[in-house]
Amino acid sequence: MAEPFEAVITGIDEAGRGIGKEPSGKTFFCGGVFPGEKCLVREISSSARFSVCEALSVLEASPSRVAPFDSEKLLCGGLPLASLAYPAQLEFKASRVRECLERIGRFDGTFLDFVMAPIEPCDPPAHYRNHMQYAISDGRVGLLASGSHELAEYDGSLIEYEIFTLLREALEKSFERAPTNLFEGLVLRASERTDEVLIEFVSGSTAPHEIVIRDCISYINAAGINRRFEEACPVKGFKLNGILLRISPDKASRRTRGGTRVVLSGKDHYDEIFCGRRMRVKAGSFFQVNTKQAEKLAELASEGCENASVIYDLYCGCGTLGIGIKKPGQVLFGIESVPEAVESAKINRSLAFPEGGADECNYICKDVLKADIKSLIKSGKLKEPDVIIVDPPRKGMDPGVINRILEIAPETVVYVSCDPATLARDLKMFTRSYKIVKVTPVDLFPHTPHIETVVLLSKLSRK
C-alpha cells in the first residue's frame, strides 16, 4: 500500500474532486476535499499522467467547509460538494463554465467579461429534487456510496422533497415487519404544486414477468404498503397518484432505467405546473428534477424569443421547455426522436392551453440529425424559424445538426446546455455565423458539480 503524504488542494475538477500535486509533481484527484485545504492523502491508483488518491484526513480546513471531513458520508449519492458552503459551490460552477469557454472554446477573457451574466442560484439550495432514484438493500432505502454498491448515510434534506423522506421511512418500517428481497430500487416523483406523488418499485428479477408481477402485488398487499404510503402522503398534503413496478432484468435496462413498466394501482403519471401551465409527467419520462430552476432556464431562453413568430424546439422531449416559453400567437415546432415523448408532448399542449393555442404547437417524431428540415420547410410541414432552441443531452450536438442550423440561419439560436465542455466545443462552430450575446449559468443541482447554462446567439449581419 502506498505511503500517505501531505498535499495542498489547489482546485476542483468537473466531477467535484479536489486537485493537487504529489511530491513527484504528478497531478492527483481526490474526493471530499476542497481548494486551500492541507490534507493527508494516499494514492490508490495511478497512470502515466495522473493519479487518484483518497483523503485520510484534513489537516487544515478551508474556511468554506461547512461540515467536518467524513469521506464516506460526503461522497455518497453523487454529492461531492455537500460540505462546501453554497456561495463557494456557485463560485466553482461559474468559474467552470468560464474556464471551459476559454480553454475549449478559445473565447477571449475580456469578451467573456462582457457576455457572462452572474450565475442564477437555487434558493434555497435544499429539498429541491422532484425525482429521486434510490437503492434498496437489507431493508434500507437510500443512496449508494460513491463507487460502491453499498448504501451510505446521507442528509436527505440536502436534495430530496420532504415527502420523499416520509415515504422512504414508511417503506423501511414495512420492510422491518415483513423482510423481502423482491425489490432492488425505488423511484419517487412528485409535484409540490399539484401535491401528487408517483411511486415506482424496481425489480431486477429474471423470472417470467407474470411471476414477478404476481409476487410483488401479493407482497405489497400483504405488507400493507399501500396503506402506509397513503397515511404518509397527507402529512405533507400530498395524494398518491399511482404505484408502479418496473422490471429491469439486465444491466442495459437498469442503466437506462428502461424495462417493462406495470401499473399496480392508480395512474402511470402525475401532473406538474410549469411556467404557470399544467404538464403531465409519465413514469420513465424526462422532466427537469428542479422545477423552480427549470423555470429559470425557460425564462432566460424566452429572452431570445420575444419577437419570434416561429420557434423550433429541437430535442424537445415531452415539450415542456417550448410550451413553457411560447406566447399567444407564436407557432412552435418540436422535433424529437422518441415516439413516447412526442405523444406526451401532444398531451401536454392540450393540458397547457385548455382555452386555445394548442393548435400552434406542432410535433414531429424524427431524429434531429436525420431530419431534412429544409425539405420539411419546402413541403409546408415546417415554417421558416425565427428562433431555434436546442437542449441536447450531455454529449452535446452532432456537427451535422449544427451545420443544418447554420444553413437555415434563424435570427436567434438559444442553446441550453447541461455540460460546459460540450457547450464550449459547439459554440466554436456556431460563432462562424453567430455572435454570443449572453451566457448565464444556472444552478439546478446544489451539492453536485453539475451546472446548466443558457446561451443566447444572434446571427451576424452580412454586408
N, C-alpha and C positions, 0 to 999 in steps of 0.2 A: 504494500500500500504506500502511495506517495506521501512524502513528508509535508506537513502543513507549513504554510508560510504566511507572512503578513503582507497585505496589499491595500492600496487606497483605490476606491471605486471612482472612476472618472466620468462615467456616462451610463446610459441605459439603451439597450438595443430594441429592435422592433417587437421582440417577444416579452419585453419588460424585465429582462435580465440585466444585472449590473455588469459593467465593462471595466476591466483592469489589466494590469501588466504583471506577468510572472517575473521573478528575479532575472530570468534569461532574456526578458524583453518580449516574449511571446504574449499576444493578446489572449485573455481568457474571458469567459462569460459565466456569470454566477447568479442564480436566482435569489430573490428575497433581500437583496442589499441595494443601496442607493448611492448616487453621487455624493462625494465628500466623506463617505464612511471609511474608516480604517477597520479592516476585517481580518480574521484568521480563516484562511481557506485551504482547501486541499483539492488537488487535481483528481478528477475521476475518469476523464477520457481526453485524448489528445490526437491532433492531426498535425500535418506539417505547418499549417498556417495559424491555428488557434487551438485552445483547449477549453474544456468545460470543467468548472470547479464547483464544489459545494462549500457553502459557508458554515463554518463550525461555530463562530461567534462574531459579534460586532464589538470591536474594542473601543471605537469612538463613533457614536451615532450621529447621523445627520440631524440638524435642527428641524427638518421636515418630517422626520419619523414620528408617527403618532401612536405606535404600538411597539412593545418590546419584541426583539427578534425571536421568531419561532418558525423555523423553516417549514415544518410540516403544515402548520396552520396557514401560513402566509401563501404557500404555493398551491394550495388546494383549489380545485374548481376554476382554474384559469383566472385567478385574481391576484396576480403578482404585485400589483400596486396598492393592495389593500392597506398597507401600513405606511403609505406615503400620503402626506397631507394633500387635500384636494387641490389647493392652488398650485402645488408643485406638480401634481398629475397634469393639470391643464397646461402648465408651462412646458412640460415634456412633450405633450401631444402637439401643441402648436409648433414647437421647435422641430419636431419630427417632420411635419408637413413641409415646413420651410427648408429643412435640410435636404429632403428628397427632391424638392423643386430645384434647389441649387446644384446638388450633386448629380442627380439623374437627368433632370430636365435642362440643366445648364442655363437656368434663368439668373439674370443679374440680381445681386442683393439689393441694389438701390431701387431697381424696378419692383422687386417683391415688397420693399418697404411701402411702396405706393399702392399696390393692389391687394395686399393681405389685410383682411379685417381681423379684429380680435376674435379669439375662439369663443364660441357660444357654450357656456357651461350648463350642466344639468343641475337644476335647483328644485329640490335638494338632491344630492348625489347618493340617494338611498331609496330602497323599496321601489325601484324603477322598472323592473322587468315584468312584462305581462306574459312571459313564456319561459318556463323552466323545464329542463330535462335532467332528471335525477336517476341515479343508480340505486338498485335495491340489493342489499346483501345482509344476510343473517338478521333479518327483521328490522334493519335500519334503512332509512331513505335519506340520501344526501348526495354530495358531490364527491368525485374521485380526487384523490391526491394527485398532484402533478406527476405525470409519467408512471402512474401506478393503476392497478385495478382494485385498490383498497379505498374504502371510504375514509375521509378525513374530516376533522372538526372544521367548521366554518361558521361565520357570523351571517345568518340568513338576512338580517336587517340591512346588510350592505347592498343587496341587489333585489331580492325577491319581494313580491307583493305580500303583505301581511297575511292575506287569506291563504297563501300557499303554505306558510309556516303552520297554520292551524290544520290544514288538510294533511300535511306530512305527519304531524303529531297524531292525528286521528287514525291514520293508516298504521303507524307504528304500534299504537295501542291494540289495533286489531291483530297485528302480527304477534304481539305478546300473548294474546289469548288463543290464537289459532295459527301457529307457525306454518309456513308454506314455502316451497321453492318454485312456485308456478311463475313468478314474475321476476324479471331482472331489471326493469326500468319503469319509471313513472313520468309522464309528461303532463304538466299543468299549464293551462292557458286561461286568461281571464281579462275582462274589461272592468275598470273601476268607474266607467261612465254608464254602462248598461247594467253593471252588477251581475254579469253572467260568468259562469265558470265551466270549463270543459276539461274533463279528466280522461287520460289515456294510459292504460296499463300496457307494458311491453313484455312480450314473451319471446324467448329465443328457442322454444321447443321445436324439434324437427319431427315431432309426431304428426299424424294427419290432422289437418286443420279442424275437422269436426270434433275430434277428441280434445284438442286444446281448448276449443271454444266451450265445449260441454263442461270440462273440468273447471275452467275459470268461472263460468256462470255459477256452477254448483258451490264453489268456494266463496265467491262474493256474497251469495245469498245466505249460506250457512254462517258465515262470519259476521253478517250484518253490516258489511262495509257501506252499502248504500245509505243505511240509516246513520252511520257515523259521519259520512260526508254531509248528508242533509242537515244534521244537527250542527256541524261546524260552520256551514255557509252563512246562516242567518246571524251568527255572532258578529260578522263584519258587513251584514246587509246584503250578502250575495245569494244567488239562487243557482242550483246545479242544473246546467243545461243538458249535460249528457255524460255518459261513461262509455268509453270505447276500449277495444282490445286491438293492439297491433301485434301481429305475428311476424317477427323478423328472424328467420331461422339461420341465416348465413351472414358472414362478415360484410358482404356488399350491402345487404338490406339494412343492417344495423348502422353502417357508416353513413348511408344516405337517408336514414330514417324512413325507409320505404318498407315494403312488405304488404301484407294483407290487413286491411282495417275492417273491423266489425263493430257495429253499434250494439252495445249490450243493453243500454237503456237511454231513453231520451233522444237527443239530436246529435248530429255529427259536426256541429258548428256553434259558434257564439257570435254575437253582434258587437261591433265597436263603433264609437262615434269618433270620426277622424276629420279634422278641419270643419267641424260642425255638420258633417254628413254621415249617415249611417252606412256602415260597411259590414259585410259578412266574412268571417274568418273561419274557414273549414279546417278540420283536423288535418295536419300534414302540410298545409299551405303556408307560404311565406307571408309574414307580416312583421314589420319592424318591432323589436322587442321593447322599445321605449317609445310609447305613444306620443307623449308630450314633446320629446325631442325630434321625433319623426315629423311632427307638425312644423317644427322649426326648419327642417330640410325643405318642406313644401313651401313655407313662407319665403325662404331665400330663393328657391327655384322660381317662384312666381314673379320675382323681380324682373326676370328676363322675359316674362310672358304678358306684361301689362298691355302692350299694343298689338298683340298677336290675334290674328283671325283663325289661323290653323296651327295646331300644335301636334307634333308627333311625340309619342311616349314609347321609346324603344326599351326592350327588356321590361315590359310593363307589368309582368306578373299578374296579380289579380286586380290591377288597375288603380290601386289606392293613391299613388302619387299624382298621376294625371287627373284623376277625379277630384282630388283634394285641391289642385291648382286651378282647374278650369272655371272660368267665369261665364255668366249667361251670354250666349251668342257666339262664344268660341267653339270651334269644331275640334274634337280630339280624335286622333287615330292612335290606337295602341297596337304594337306588334310584339307577339310573344310566341315561343315555340312549344310551350306545354299546353296541351288541349284542356286539361282540368283547370289551369289558371285562367285561360281565356273564358271558359264557362263561368268561373267565379267573377271575372271582370264584368261579364254581361249581367250577372245578378246584382253586382254592386252598383252598376249605373242605374238600375231600376230603383234600388233602395235609396241611393244618394239623391236622386232627382224625382221624387214622387209627384211633384207638381209640374213637371215638364223639364226638358233639357236632356233626357236620357238618349233621345234620338240623335243628339250631337256627339255622342261617344260611340266610336266605331272600333271594333277589334278584329284583327287579322291573325290567324294562327299560322305563323311561319317563323323559321329560323331567321333572325335578323341578318346573319351573314349571307344566307341563301336568297333572301327576299330581293327581287329585282324591283326596287322602289320606283325607278324611272319608268319602267313598263307599267307598273300599277298606277302611276300618275297619268300616263298616256291613255290607259284603258278607262280612266274615270273612277277606279276603285279607291284611289287616294287623291287628295288635293295637294297643290304645292304648299309646303310648310313655311311658316314664318319663324317657327322655333322648333328645334329638335331637342328633347330631353333624353339623356342617356343615363341609365342607372345600372351599369354592368356588374357582374359578380366580381369577386376579389381578384381574379386573374386579369381584369381589365378588358379592353376592347381588342378585337381582332383588327389588324391593319386594314383588311378588306372592308370592314364596316366603316372605319374612319374615312377611307378613300371615297366610299359611296356618299357619305355625308358631305365631304368636300365637293363632290360633283354636284350634289343637289343644291348646295350653297344657301342654306337658310340664313336669314339675317342674324339669328342668335342660336347658339348652342349652350345648353345647360348640362354640365357634367356633374353628376352626383356620384362620388367615389367612396368606397369603403377600404381603399388601400392607397396610401400616399405614393408608394413606389410605382405601382402601375399607372396611377394618375399622372405622375411626372413624365413617365415614358410616353403616354398617349398625348399629353399636351404638346410634346415636341412636334408631333405630326400635325396637330390641329393648328399650331401657330404658323404654319405655312400660309394659311389663308385667314386666320382669325387672330384677334388680339385678346389677351386676357384682361377683363375688366375688373373682376373681383374674385378673390379667393377667401372662403370662410370655413375654417374648421368648426365642426360641431361635435360635442362630446355626447354620444348616445350610450357609452359603456363605461361609466366610472369604475375605477379599481382594476380595469383591464388596460392593455396597451392599445386597444383598437380605437380608431378615430375615423369619422366621416368628414367629407369635405365637399362643399358646393362651389363650383367654379362657373362664372358667367363669362361667355366668349362672344365677341361681336365681330362680324365679318369686316375684314379690311376693305377699305374703299380702294377701287382701282381707277387710276387716272388715265 
